[in-house]
Amino acid sequence: METEKKEIDFLKMGVRIKAFRADKGFSQEDLASAVDVDIHHIASIENGRRNPSLKLLIKIANALRVSADDILSDSLDYSKSTAGTEVHSILMDCNQDEMKMLIKTLHFMKALFSEFGV
């Protein structure tokens, strides 16, 4: 059985990198400094105009303290990360305020489940 080869969607990958960076409170300059590249290189990656090398992708993941799976979530058939989950997909489609509210709601609901023995 032949599996369909997925192309890497570098624009979506850049959007995820930008979201993780913003979530960590990093500026583009902070991330560029952490991975030893120019700020314009980071901006180009986040906008999908440039593709990071594998070495740079790993540096970015490590600097942001996320899994490379999280950055490549839509390009992987199999992942040990939660990146491929429906919840993750919803969160990645949110702005920062929406993401914070949904995460707080999930924590609240999880606490309710524990409280009621669910």
Biopython code that builds the backbone (N, CA, C, O; Angstrom):
import numpy as np
from Bio.PDB.StructureBuilder import StructureBuilder

atoms = [
    (1, "MET", "N", (0.852, -1.179, 0.000)),
    (1, "MET", "CA", (0.000, 0.000, 0.000)),
    (1, "MET", "C", (0.896, 1.239, 0.000)),
    (1, "MET", "O", (1.759, 1.392, 0.864)),
    (2, "GLU", "N", (0.686, 2.098, -0.954)),
    (2, "GLU", "CA", (1.500, 3.303, -1.077)),
    (2, "GLU", "C", (0.818, 4.456, -0.343)),
    (2, "GLU", "O", (-0.384, 4.682, -0.490)),
    (3, "THR", "N", (1.601, 5.173, 0.443)),
    (3, "THR", "CA", (1.039, 6.308, 1.166)),
    (3, "THR", "C", (1.307, 7.582, 0.387)),
    (3, "THR", "O", (2.314, 7.705, -0.310)),
    (4, "GLU", "N", (0.405, 8.508, 0.515)),
    (4, "GLU", "CA", (0.539, 9.796, -0.156)),
    (4, "GLU", "C", (1.621, 10.609, 0.533)),
    (4, "GLU", "O", (1.638, 10.721, 1.759)),
    (5, "LYS", "N", (2.522, 11.172, -0.254)),
    (5, "LYS", "CA", (3.579, 12.004, 0.310)),
    (5, "LYS", "C", (3.022, 13.386, 0.583)),
    (5, "LYS", "O", (2.381, 14.001, -0.270)),
    (6, "LYS", "N", (3.278, 13.855, 1.781)),
    (6, "LYS", "CA", (2.818, 15.194, 2.159)),
    (6, "LYS", "C", (3.929, 16.190, 1.907)),
    (6, "LYS", "O", (5.097, 15.934, 2.199)),
    (7, "GLU", "N", (3.554, 17.306, 1.373)),
    (7, "GLU", "CA", (4.490, 18.408, 1.216)),
    (7, "GLU", "C", (4.465, 19.228, 2.501)),
    (7, "GLU", "O", (3.439, 19.313, 3.176)),
    (8, "ILE", "N", (5.582, 19.818, 2.825)),
    (8, "ILE", "CA", (5.629, 20.691, 3.994)),
    (8, "ILE", "C", (4.993, 22.023, 3.621)),
    (8, "ILE", "O", (5.388, 22.663, 2.646)),
    (9, "ASP", "N", (4.016, 22.427, 4.399)),
    (9, "ASP", "CA", (3.385, 23.726, 4.193)),
    (9, "ASP", "C", (4.182, 24.734, 5.024)),
    (9, "ASP", "O", (3.934, 24.907, 6.217)),
    (10, "PHE", "N", (5.138, 25.391, 4.374)),
    (10, "PHE", "CA", (6.039, 26.286, 5.084)),
    (10, "PHE", "C", (5.322, 27.524, 5.621)),
    (10, "PHE", "O", (5.756, 28.104, 6.616)),
    (11, "LEU", "N", (4.236, 27.933, 4.977)),
    (11, "LEU", "CA", (3.471, 29.072, 5.492)),
    (11, "LEU", "C", (2.814, 28.703, 6.821)),
    (11, "LEU", "O", (2.885, 29.472, 7.779)),
    (12, "LYS", "N", (2.175, 27.534, 6.886)),
    (12, "LYS", "CA", (1.554, 27.088, 8.140)),
    (12, "LYS", "C", (2.609, 26.866, 9.215)),
    (12, "LYS", "O", (2.388, 27.185, 10.383)),
    (13, "MET", "N", (3.756, 26.320, 8.818)),
    (13, "MET", "CA", (4.834, 26.109, 9.771)),
    (13, "MET", "C", (5.288, 27.450, 10.349)),
    (13, "MET", "O", (5.516, 27.564, 11.553)),
    (14, "GLY", "N", (5.416, 28.452, 9.500)),
    (14, "GLY", "CA", (5.808, 29.783, 9.961)),
    (14, "GLY", "C", (4.791, 30.385, 10.918)),
    (14, "GLY", "O", (5.155, 31.036, 11.897)),
    (15, "VAL", "N", (3.518, 30.161, 10.630)),
    (15, "VAL", "CA", (2.450, 30.652, 11.510)),
    (15, "VAL", "C", (2.558, 29.989, 12.881)),
    (15, "VAL", "O", (2.383, 30.646, 13.908)),
    (16, "ARG", "N", (2.848, 28.678, 12.895)),
    (16, "ARG", "CA", (2.988, 27.979, 14.173)),
    (16, "ARG", "C", (4.212, 28.481, 14.939)),
    (16, "ARG", "O", (4.145, 28.679, 16.152)),
    (17, "ILE", "N", (5.318, 28.684, 14.244)),
    (17, "ILE", "CA", (6.509, 29.215, 14.907)),
    (17, "ILE", "C", (6.200, 30.575, 15.518)),
    (17, "ILE", "O", (6.582, 30.849, 16.656)),
    (18, "LYS", "N", (5.516, 31.416, 14.774)),
    (18, "LYS", "CA", (5.152, 32.746, 15.273)),
    (18, "LYS", "C", (4.256, 32.632, 16.511)),
    (18, "LYS", "O", (4.435, 33.370, 17.479)),
    (19, "ALA", "N", (3.297, 31.709, 16.476)),
    (19, "ALA", "CA", (2.381, 31.533, 17.620)),
    (19, "ALA", "C", (3.137, 31.034, 18.847)),
    (19, "ALA", "O", (2.919, 31.526, 19.954)),
    (20, "PHE", "N", (4.027, 30.055, 18.654)),
    (20, "PHE", "CA", (4.820, 29.562, 19.786)),
    (20, "PHE", "C", (5.719, 30.659, 20.328)),
    (20, "PHE", "O", (5.875, 30.797, 21.542)),
    (21, "ARG", "N", (6.311, 31.439, 19.434)),
    (21, "ARG", "CA", (7.195, 32.535, 19.854)),
    (21, "ARG", "C", (6.420, 33.551, 20.677)),
    (21, "ARG", "O", (6.872, 33.973, 21.742)),
    (22, "ALA", "N", (5.248, 33.943, 20.182)),
    (22, "ALA", "CA", (4.421, 34.923, 20.893)),
    (22, "ALA", "C", (3.960, 34.367, 22.238)),
    (22, "ALA", "O", (3.921, 35.085, 23.237)),
    (23, "ASP", "N", (3.611, 33.077, 22.254)),
    (23, "ASP", "CA", (3.168, 32.444, 23.498)),
    (23, "ASP", "C", (4.265, 32.465, 24.554)),
    (23, "ASP", "O", (3.979, 32.583, 25.746)),
    (24, "LYS", "N", (5.509, 32.352, 24.127)),
    (24, "LYS", "CA", (6.650, 32.389, 25.060)),
    (24, "LYS", "C", (7.057, 33.814, 25.407)),
    (24, "LYS", "O", (7.932, 34.022, 26.247)),
    (25, "GLY", "N", (6.432, 34.793, 24.768)),
    (25, "GLY", "CA", (6.770, 36.193, 25.039)),
    (25, "GLY", "C", (8.060, 36.635, 24.361)),
    (25, "GLY", "O", (8.671, 37.624, 24.767)),
    (26, "PHE", "N", (8.475, 35.903, 23.328)),
    (26, "PHE", "CA", (9.690, 36.241, 22.599)),
    (26, "PHE", "C", (9.366, 37.195, 21.452)),
    (26, "PHE", "O", (8.343, 37.049, 20.783)),
    (27, "SER", "N", (10.226, 38.153, 21.235)),
    (27, "SER", "CA", (10.143, 38.959, 20.023)),
    (27, "SER", "C", (10.879, 38.201, 18.922)),
    (27, "SER", "O", (11.577, 37.224, 19.193)),
    (28, "GLN", "N", (10.720, 38.650, 17.694)),
    (28, "GLN", "CA", (11.499, 38.048, 16.605)),
    (28, "GLN", "C", (12.991, 38.217, 16.885)),
    (28, "GLN", "O", (13.794, 37.329, 16.595)),
    (29, "GLU", "N", (13.342, 39.346, 17.440)),
    (29, "GLU", "CA", (14.751, 39.604, 17.766)),
    (29, "GLU", "C", (15.255, 38.617, 18.822)),
    (29, "GLU", "O", (16.379, 38.125, 18.724)),
    (30, "ASP", "N", (14.431, 38.326, 19.829)),
    (30, "ASP", "CA", (14.804, 37.358, 20.863)),
    (30, "ASP", "C", (15.078, 35.986, 20.250)),
    (30, "ASP", "O", (16.091, 35.351, 20.543)),
    (31, "LEU", "N", (14.156, 35.541, 19.393)),
    (31, "LEU", "CA", (14.314, 34.227, 18.777)),
    (31, "LEU", "C", (15.525, 34.205, 17.847)),
    (31, "LEU", "O", (16.293, 33.243, 17.843)),
    (32, "ALA", "N", (15.693, 35.261, 17.064)),
    (32, "ALA", "CA", (16.841, 35.335, 16.152)),
    (32, "ALA", "C", (18.148, 35.234, 16.924)),
    (32, "ALA", "O", (19.072, 34.532, 16.512)),
    (33, "SER", "N", (18.216, 35.930, 18.029)),
    (33, "SER", "CA", (19.416, 35.895, 18.863)),
    (33, "SER", "C", (19.643, 34.498, 19.450)),
    (33, "SER", "O", (20.774, 34.015, 19.502)),
    (34, "ALA", "N", (18.568, 33.863, 19.886)),
    (34, "ALA", "CA", (18.671, 32.538, 20.507)),
    (34, "ALA", "C", (19.149, 31.466, 19.530)),
    (34, "ALA", "O", (19.802, 30.501, 19.927)),
    (35, "VAL", "N", (18.819, 31.642, 18.252)),
    (35, "VAL", "CA", (19.196, 30.630, 17.256)),
    (35, "VAL", "C", (20.306, 31.112, 16.328)),
    (35, "VAL", "O", (20.662, 30.438, 15.362)),
    (36, "ASP", "N", (20.846, 32.294, 16.639)),
    (36, "ASP", "CA", (22.001, 32.843, 15.933)),
    (36, "ASP", "C", (21.766, 33.075, 14.438)),
    (36, "ASP", "O", (22.565, 32.674, 13.592)),
    (37, "VAL", "N", (20.632, 33.743, 14.143)),
    (37, "VAL", "CA", (20.361, 34.188, 12.775)),
    (37, "VAL", "C", (19.894, 35.635, 12.833)),
    (37, "VAL", "O", (19.634, 36.171, 13.911)),
    (38, "ASP", "N", (19.791, 36.250, 11.686)),
    (38, "ASP", "CA", (19.327, 37.627, 11.561)),
    (38, "ASP", "C", (17.810, 37.688, 11.784)),
    (38, "ASP", "O", (17.094, 36.746, 11.445)),
    (39, "ILE", "N", (17.333, 38.776, 12.345)),
    (39, "ILE", "CA", (15.895, 38.953, 12.597)),
    (39, "ILE", "C", (15.084, 38.840, 11.309)),
    (39, "ILE", "O", (13.951, 38.360, 11.332)),
    (40, "HIS", "N", (15.649, 39.276, 10.194)),
    (40, "HIS", "CA", (14.941, 39.209, 8.909)),
    (40, "HIS", "C", (14.757, 37.759, 8.461)),
    (40, "HIS", "O", (13.787, 37.432, 7.777)),
    (41, "HIS", "N", (15.688, 36.899, 8.850)),
    (41, "HIS", "CA", (15.574, 35.471, 8.538)),
    (41, "HIS", "C", (14.373, 34.879, 9.273)),
    (41, "HIS", "O", (13.593, 34.125, 8.691)),
    (42, "ILE", "N", (14.227, 35.220, 10.552)),
    (42, "ILE", "CA", (13.076, 34.746, 11.337)),
    (42, "ILE", "C", (11.773, 35.273, 10.741)),
    (42, "ILE", "O", (10.806, 34.525, 10.597)),
    (43, "ALA", "N", (11.748, 36.547, 10.400)),
    (43, "ALA", "CA", (10.543, 37.135, 9.805)),
    (43, "ALA", "C", (10.180, 36.419, 8.509)),
    (43, "ALA", "O", (9.006, 36.157, 8.251)),
    (44, "SER", "N", (11.173, 36.107, 7.704)),
    (44, "SER", "CA", (10.921, 35.416, 6.431)),
    (44, "SER", "C", (10.404, 34.003, 6.644)),
    (44, "SER", "O", (9.554, 33.531, 5.889)),
    (45, "ILE", "N", (10.908, 33.327, 7.661)),
    (45, "ILE", "CA", (10.414, 31.979, 7.982)),
    (45, "ILE", "C", (8.969, 32.063, 8.463)),
    (45, "ILE", "O", (8.124, 31.282, 8.026)),
    (46, "GLU", "N", (8.682, 33.000, 9.355)),
    (46, "GLU", "CA", (7.325, 33.135, 9.889)),
    (46, "GLU", "C", (6.318, 33.510, 8.807)),
    (46, "GLU", "O", (5.139, 33.176, 8.918)),
    (47, "ASN", "N", (6.770, 34.197, 7.769)),
    (47, "ASN", "CA", (5.880, 34.599, 6.677)),
    (47, "ASN", "C", (5.867, 33.588, 5.536)),
    (47, "ASN", "O", (5.201, 33.807, 4.524)),
    (48, "GLY", "N", (6.597, 32.484, 5.688)),
    (48, "GLY", "CA", (6.609, 31.444, 4.671)),
    (48, "GLY", "C", (7.419, 31.772, 3.435)),
    (48, "GLY", "O", (7.329, 31.062, 2.433)),
    (49, "ARG", "N", (8.210, 32.833, 3.485)),
    (49, "ARG", "CA", (9.023, 33.219, 2.330)),
    (49, "ARG", "C", (10.354, 32.485, 2.285)),
    (49, "ARG", "O", (10.994, 32.413, 1.236)),
    (50, "ARG", "N", (10.771, 31.941, 3.425)),
    (50, "ARG", "CA", (12.021, 31.197, 3.521)),
    (50, "ARG", "C", (11.796, 29.913, 4.272)),
    (50, "ARG", "O", (10.990, 29.864, 5.201)),
    (51, "ASN", "N", (12.500, 28.872, 3.880)),
    (51, "ASN", "CA", (12.381, 27.574, 4.532)),
    (51, "ASN", "C", (13.597, 27.351, 5.417)),
    (51, "ASN", "O", (14.731, 27.465, 4.951)),
    (52, "PRO", "N", (13.377, 27.034, 6.686)),
    (52, "PRO", "CA", (14.528, 26.802, 7.558)),
    (52, "PRO", "C", (15.205, 25.472, 7.233)),
    (52, "PRO", "O", (14.551, 24.522, 6.803)),
    (53, "SER", "N", (16.495, 25.415, 7.437)),
    (53, "SER", "CA", (17.203, 24.143, 7.328)),
    (53, "SER", "C", (16.758, 23.272, 8.495)),
    (53, "SER", "O", (16.173, 23.762, 9.460)),
    (54, "LEU", "N", (17.039, 21.983, 8.398)),
    (54, "LEU", "CA", (16.704, 21.077, 9.498)),
    (54, "LEU", "C", (17.425, 21.502, 10.770)),
    (54, "LEU", "O", (16.843, 21.490, 11.855)),
    (55, "LYS", "N", (18.685, 21.876, 10.635)),
    (55, "LYS", "CA", (19.467, 22.323, 11.793)),
    (55, "LYS", "C", (18.817, 23.548, 12.456)),
    (55, "LYS", "O", (18.720, 23.615, 13.681)),
    (56, "LEU", "N", (18.377, 24.504, 11.646)),
    (56, "LEU", "CA", (17.735, 25.703, 12.194)),
    (56, "LEU", "C", (16.379, 25.367, 12.796)),
    (56, "LEU", "O", (16.015, 25.913, 13.837)),
    (57, "LEU", "N", (15.628, 24.480, 12.160)),
    (57, "LEU", "CA", (14.329, 24.078, 12.703)),
    (57, "LEU", "C", (14.488, 23.487, 14.103)),
    (57, "LEU", "O", (13.698, 23.784, 14.998)),
    (58, "ILE", "N", (15.507, 22.654, 14.290)),
    (58, "ILE", "CA", (15.770, 22.062, 15.612)),
    (58, "ILE", "C", (16.165, 23.153, 16.606)),
    (58, "ILE", "O", (15.717, 23.133, 17.753)),
    (59, "LYS", "N", (16.992, 24.097, 16.184)),
    (59, "LYS", "CA", (17.378, 25.200, 17.069)),
    (59, "LYS", "C", (16.153, 26.011, 17.488)),
    (59, "LYS", "O", (16.023, 26.398, 18.649)),
    (60, "ILE", "N", (15.259, 26.266, 16.535)),
    (60, "ILE", "CA", (14.037, 27.029, 16.831)),
    (60, "ILE", "C", (13.168, 26.260, 17.824)),
    (60, "ILE", "O", (12.692, 26.829, 18.806)),
    (61, "ALA", "N", (12.963, 24.969, 17.569)),
    (61, "ALA", "CA", (12.146, 24.146, 18.480)),
    (61, "ALA", "C", (12.743, 24.157, 19.882)),
    (61, "ALA", "O", (12.020, 24.312, 20.866)),
    (62, "ASN", "N", (14.050, 23.996, 19.975)),
    (62, "ASN", "CA", (14.697, 23.994, 21.290)),
    (62, "ASN", "C", (14.593, 25.357, 21.970)),
    (62, "ASN", "O", (14.339, 25.432, 23.172)),
    (63, "ALA", "N", (14.785, 26.426, 21.213)),
    (63, "ALA", "CA", (14.696, 27.776, 21.791)),
    (63, "ALA", "C", (13.292, 28.060, 22.303)),
    (63, "ALA", "O", (13.119, 28.725, 23.325)),
    (64, "LEU", "N", (12.283, 27.552, 21.587)),
    (64, "LEU", "CA", (10.891, 27.787, 21.977)),
    (64, "LEU", "C", (10.373, 26.728, 22.956)),
    (64, "LEU", "O", (9.254, 26.824, 23.458)),
    (65, "ARG", "N", (11.217, 25.705, 23.218)),
    (65, "ARG", "CA", (10.855, 24.607, 24.114)),
    (65, "ARG", "C", (9.573, 23.910, 23.681)),
    (65, "ARG", "O", (8.671, 23.653, 24.478)),
    (66, "VAL", "N", (9.529, 23.612, 22.372)),
    (66, "VAL", "CA", (8.427, 22.856, 21.801)),
    (66, "VAL", "C", (9.028, 21.697, 21.011)),
    (66, "VAL", "O", (10.221, 21.688, 20.706)),
    (67, "SER", "N", (8.207, 20.750, 20.697)),
    (67, "SER", "CA", (8.641, 19.624, 19.888)),
    (67, "SER", "C", (8.702, 20.034, 18.422)),
    (67, "SER", "O", (7.905, 20.853, 17.964)),
    (68, "ALA", "N", (9.645, 19.464, 17.696)),
    (68, "ALA", "CA", (9.671, 19.676, 16.242)),
    (68, "ALA", "C", (8.372, 19.148, 15.641)),
    (68, "ALA", "O", (7.901, 19.664, 14.628)),
    (69, "ASP", "N", (7.786, 18.113, 16.266)),
    (69, "ASP", "CA", (6.477, 17.611, 15.830)),
    (69, "ASP", "C", (5.426, 18.718, 15.881)),
    (69, "ASP", "O", (4.587, 18.830, 14.988)),
    (70, "ASP", "N", (5.480, 19.526, 16.923)),
    (70, "ASP", "CA", (4.507, 20.615, 17.047)),
    (70, "ASP", "C", (4.647, 21.604, 15.894)),
    (70, "ASP", "O", (3.651, 22.114, 15.382)),
    (71, "ILE", "N", (5.866, 21.867, 15.495)),
    (71, "ILE", "CA", (6.107, 22.815, 14.404)),
    (71, "ILE", "C", (5.695, 22.217, 13.067)),
    (71, "ILE", "O", (5.214, 22.932, 12.188)),
    (72, "LEU", "N", (5.879, 20.914, 12.909)),
    (72, "LEU", "CA", (5.595, 20.238, 11.638)),
    (72, "LEU", "C", (4.271, 19.490, 11.634)),
    (72, "LEU", "O", (4.056, 18.642, 10.768)),
    (73, "SER", "N", (3.391, 19.774, 12.561)),
    (73, "SER", "CA", (2.210, 18.947, 12.823)),
    (73, "SER", "C", (1.397, 18.563, 11.592)),
    (73, "SER", "O", (0.970, 17.412, 11.498)),
    (74, "ASP", "N", (1.166, 19.457, 10.656)),
    (74, "ASP", "CA", (0.326, 19.107, 9.513)),
    (74, "ASP", "C", (1.082, 18.349, 8.435)),
    (74, "ASP", "O", (0.476, 17.903, 7.460)),
    (75, "SER", "N", (2.391, 18.191, 8.587)),
    (75, "SER", "CA", (3.207, 17.487, 7.596)),
    (75, "SER", "C", (3.513, 16.059, 7.996)),
    (75, "SER", "O", (4.093, 15.315, 7.205)),
    (76, "LEU", "N", (3.140, 15.654, 9.206)),
    (76, "LEU", "CA", (3.483, 14.324, 9.714)),
    (76, "LEU", "C", (2.283, 13.390, 9.683)),
    (76, "LEU", "O", (1.166, 13.782, 10.020)),
    (77, "ASP", "N", (2.527, 12.156, 9.274)),
    (77, "ASP", "CA", (1.481, 11.134, 9.341)),
    (77, "ASP", "C", (1.384, 10.561, 10.750)),
    (77, "ASP", "O", (0.297, 10.227, 11.220)),
    (78, "TYR", "N", (2.533, 10.450, 11.420)),
    (78, "TYR", "CA", (2.584, 9.877, 12.759)),
    (78, "TYR", "C", (3.374, 10.798, 13.656)),
    (78, "TYR", "O", (4.422, 11.315, 13.271)),
    (79, "SER", "N", (2.866, 10.999, 14.850)),
    (79, "SER", "CA", (3.529, 11.890, 15.786)),
    (79, "SER", "C", (3.224, 11.449, 17.204)),
    (79, "SER", "O", (2.114, 11.003, 17.496)),
    (80, "LYS", "N", (4.186, 11.570, 18.068)),
    (80, "LYS", "CA", (3.963, 11.290, 19.484)),
    (80, "LYS", "C", (3.476, 12.544, 20.200)),
    (80, "LYS", "O", (3.074, 12.495, 21.363)),
    (81, "SER", "N", (3.519, 13.643, 19.505)),
    (81, "SER", "CA", (3.108, 14.917, 20.065)),
    (81, "SER", "C", (1.585, 15.036, 20.041)),
    (81, "SER", "O", (0.897, 14.310, 19.324)),
    (82, "THR", "N", (1.087, 15.959, 20.834)),
    (82, "THR", "CA", (-0.345, 16.255, 20.795)),
    (82, "THR", "C", (-0.676, 17.184, 19.638)),
    (82, "THR", "O", (-1.829, 17.582, 19.468)),
    (83, "ALA", "N", (0.332, 17.532, 18.840)),
    (83, "ALA", "CA", (0.149, 18.504, 17.767)),
    (83, "ALA", "C", (-0.936, 18.108, 16.780)),
    (83, "ALA", "O", (-1.608, 18.978, 16.225)),
    (84, "GLY", "N", (-1.118, 16.826, 16.552)),
    (84, "GLY", "CA", (-2.089, 16.389, 15.571)),
    (84, "GLY", "C", (-3.499, 16.288, 16.105)),
    (84, "GLY", "O", (-4.416, 15.948, 15.358)),
    (85, "THR", "N", (-3.693, 16.571, 17.363)),
    (85, "THR", "CA", (-5.020, 16.424, 17.949)),
    (85, "THR", "C", (-5.954, 17.539, 17.512)),
    (85, "THR", "O", (-5.523, 18.610, 17.086)),
    (86, "GLU", "N", (-7.223, 17.262, 17.628)),
    (86, "GLU", "CA", (-8.233, 18.248, 17.261)),
    (86, "GLU", "C", (-8.120, 19.504, 18.122)),
    (86, "GLU", "O", (-8.278, 20.618, 17.624)),
    (87, "VAL", "N", (-7.848, 19.322, 19.409)),
    (87, "VAL", "CA", (-7.716, 20.471, 20.312)),
    (87, "VAL", "C", (-6.547, 21.349, 19.876)),
    (87, "VAL", "O", (-6.663, 22.574, 19.844)),
    (88, "HIS", "N", (-5.435, 20.726, 19.543)),
    (88, "HIS", "CA", (-4.272, 21.489, 19.100)),
    (88, "HIS", "C", (-4.597, 22.266, 17.832)),
    (88, "HIS", "O", (-4.230, 23.435, 17.708)),
    (89, "SER", "N", (-5.279, 21.629, 16.893)),
    (89, "SER", "CA", (-5.645, 22.307, 15.650)),
    (89, "SER", "C", (-6.515, 23.525, 15.931)),
    (89, "SER", "O", (-6.340, 24.574, 15.312)),
    (90, "ILE", "N", (-7.444, 23.387, 16.856)),
    (90, "ILE", "CA", (-8.314, 24.519, 17.218)),
    (90, "ILE", "C", (-7.489, 25.636, 17.843)),
    (90, "ILE", "O", (-7.649, 26.806, 17.494)),
    (91, "LEU", "N", (-6.599, 25.267, 18.778)),
    (91, "LEU", "CA", (-5.777, 26.285, 19.441)),
    (91, "LEU", "C", (-4.878, 27.021, 18.457)),
    (91, "LEU", "O", (-4.680, 28.230, 18.581)),
    (92, "MET", "N", (-4.339, 26.306, 17.491)),
    (92, "MET", "CA", (-3.437, 26.939, 16.532)),
    (92, "MET", "C", (-4.181, 27.901, 15.601)),
    (92, "MET", "O", (-3.562, 28.742, 14.949)),
    (93, "ASP", "N", (-5.510, 27.773, 15.543)),
    (93, "ASP", "CA", (-6.319, 28.658, 14.709)),
    (93, "ASP", "C", (-6.842, 29.865, 15.494)),
    (93, "ASP", "O", (-7.637, 30.647, 14.973)),
    (94, "CYS", "N", (-6.400, 30.014, 16.730)),
    (94, "CYS", "CA", (-6.876, 31.097, 17.599)),
    (94, "CYS", "C", (-5.848, 32.221, 17.703)),
    (94, "CYS", "O", (-4.649, 32.020, 17.510)),
    (95, "ASN", "N", (-6.359, 33.407, 18.015)),
    (95, "ASN", "CA", (-5.437, 34.481, 18.380)),
    (95, "ASN", "C", (-5.047, 34.262, 19.847)),
    (95, "ASN", "O", (-5.584, 33.373, 20.508)),
    (96, "GLN", "N", (-4.126, 35.063, 20.345)),
    (96, "GLN", "CA", (-3.600, 34.850, 21.702)),
    (96, "GLN", "C", (-4.690, 34.919, 22.767)),
    (96, "GLN", "O", (-4.699, 34.101, 23.687)),
    (97, "ASP", "N", (-5.600, 35.871, 22.661)),
    (97, "ASP", "CA", (-6.663, 35.998, 23.662)),
    (97, "ASP", "C", (-7.601, 34.792, 23.638)),
    (97, "ASP", "O", (-7.972, 34.265, 24.687)),
    (98, "GLU", "N", (-7.984, 34.357, 22.431)),
    (98, "GLU", "CA", (-8.847, 33.186, 22.320)),
    (98, "GLU", "C", (-8.152, 31.957, 22.895)),
    (98, "GLU", "O", (-8.767, 31.154, 23.598)),
    (99, "MET", "N", (-6.868, 31.821, 22.591)),
    (99, "MET", "CA", (-6.107, 30.669, 23.075)),
    (99, "MET", "C", (-6.072, 30.649, 24.597)),
    (99, "MET", "O", (-6.291, 29.602, 25.206)),
    (100, "LYS", "N", (-5.801, 31.787, 25.214)),
    (100, "LYS", "CA", (-5.746, 31.861, 26.672)),
    (100, "LYS", "C", (-7.093, 31.497, 27.294)),
    (100, "LYS", "O", (-7.145, 30.764, 28.281)),
    (101, "MET", "N", (-8.186, 32.008, 26.715)),
    (101, "MET", "CA", (-9.521, 31.708, 27.249)),
    (101, "MET", "C", (-9.852, 30.223, 27.111)),
    (101, "MET", "O", (-10.392, 29.620, 28.038)),
    (102, "LEU", "N", (-9.531, 29.632, 25.960)),
    (102, "LEU", "CA", (-9.815, 28.209, 25.770)),
    (102, "LEU", "C", (-8.986, 27.338, 26.703)),
    (102, "LEU", "O", (-9.490, 26.347, 27.232)),
    (103, "ILE", "N", (-7.737, 27.690, 26.909)),
    (103, "ILE", "CA", (-6.891, 26.918, 27.813)),
    (103, "ILE", "C", (-7.409, 27.016, 29.247)),
    (103, "ILE", "O", (-7.447, 26.013, 29.960)),
    (104, "LYS", "N", (-7.807, 28.210, 29.672)),
    (104, "LYS", "CA", (-8.381, 28.362, 31.009)),
    (104, "LYS", "C", (-9.662, 27.535, 31.139)),
    (104, "LYS", "O", (-9.899, 26.911, 32.174)),
    (105, "THR", "N", (-10.480, 27.531, 30.095)),
    (105, "THR", "CA", (-11.715, 26.754, 30.101)),
    (105, "THR", "C", (-11.413, 25.261, 30.213)),
    (105, "THR", "O", (-12.078, 24.546, 30.963)),
    (106, "LEU", "N", (-10.416, 24.791, 29.474)),
    (106, "LEU", "CA", (-10.028, 23.372, 29.548)),
    (106, "LEU", "C", (-9.541, 22.997, 30.940)),
    (106, "LEU", "O", (-9.897, 21.938, 31.457)),
    (107, "HIS", "N", (-8.732, 23.853, 31.548)),
    (107, "HIS", "CA", (-8.258, 23.583, 32.916)),
    (107, "HIS", "C", (-9.432, 23.534, 33.888)),
    (107, "HIS", "O", (-9.473, 22.676, 34.769)),
    (108, "PHE", "N", (-10.385, 24.447, 33.733)),
    (108, "PHE", "CA", (-11.557, 24.485, 34.598)),
    (108, "PHE", "C", (-12.378, 23.201, 34.440)),
    (108, "PHE", "O", (-12.801, 22.598, 35.426)),
    (109, "MET", "N", (-12.598, 22.793, 33.186)),
    (109, "MET", "CA", (-13.383, 21.588, 32.943)),
    (109, "MET", "C", (-12.669, 20.344, 33.474)),
    (109, "MET", "O", (-13.310, 19.451, 34.027)),
    (110, "LYS", "N", (-11.368, 20.283, 33.311)),
    (110, "LYS", "CA", (-10.592, 19.151, 33.827)),
    (110, "LYS", "C", (-10.724, 19.066, 35.348)),
    (110, "LYS", "O", (-10.862, 17.975, 35.902)),
    (111, "ALA", "N", (-10.680, 20.214, 36.018)),
    (111, "ALA", "CA", (-10.848, 20.245, 37.463)),
    (111, "ALA", "C", (-12.252, 19.769, 37.858)),
    (111, "ALA", "O", (-12.414, 19.061, 38.852)),
    (112, "LEU", "N", (-13.260, 20.160, 37.077)),
    (112, "LEU", "CA", (-14.630, 19.691, 37.350)),
    (112, "LEU", "C", (-14.730, 18.185, 37.203)),
    (112, "LEU", "O", (-15.379, 17.527, 38.017)),
    (113, "PHE", "N", (-14.101, 17.630, 36.183)),
    (113, "PHE", "CA", (-14.128, 16.175, 35.997)),
    (113, "PHE", "C", (-13.539, 15.484, 37.213)),
    (113, "PHE", "O", (-14.090, 14.502, 37.711)),
    (114, "SER", "N", (-12.417, 16.005, 37.687)),
    (114, "SER", "CA", (-11.798, 15.395, 38.868)),
    (114, "SER", "C", (-12.695, 15.517, 40.092)),
    (114, "SER", "O", (-12.836, 14.580, 40.878)),
    (115, "GLU", "N", (-13.293, 16.684, 40.235)),
    (115, "GLU", "CA", (-14.168, 16.926, 41.384)),
    (115, "GLU", "C", (-15.360, 15.983, 41.409)),
    (115, "GLU", "O", (-15.794, 15.550, 42.477)),
    (116, "PHE", "N", (-15.890, 15.663, 40.228)),
    (116, "PHE", "CA", (-17.062, 14.807, 40.153)),
    (116, "PHE", "C", (-16.710, 13.347, 39.829)),
    (116, "PHE", "O", (-17.590, 12.536, 39.542)),
    (117, "GLY", "N", (-15.417, 13.031, 39.879)),
    (117, "GLY", "CA", (-14.975, 11.648, 39.689)),
    (117, "GLY", "C", (-15.163, 11.117, 38.285)),
    (117, "GLY", "O", (-15.336, 9.914, 38.090)),
    (118, "VAL", "N", (-15.132, 11.987, 37.324)),
    (118, "VAL", "CA", (-15.298, 11.561, 35.917)),
    (118, "VAL", "C", (-13.976, 11.155, 35.345)),
    (118, "VAL", "O", (-13.901, 10.766, 34.180)),
]
sb = StructureBuilder()
sb.init_structure("model")
sb.init_model(0)
sb.init_chain("A")
sb.init_seg("    ")
for serial, (resi, resn, name, xyz) in enumerate(atoms, 1):
    if name == "N":
        sb.init_residue(resn, " ", resi, " ")
    sb.init_atom(name, np.array(xyz, "f"), 0.0, 1.0, " ", f" {name:<3s}", serial, name[0])
structure = sb.get_structure()
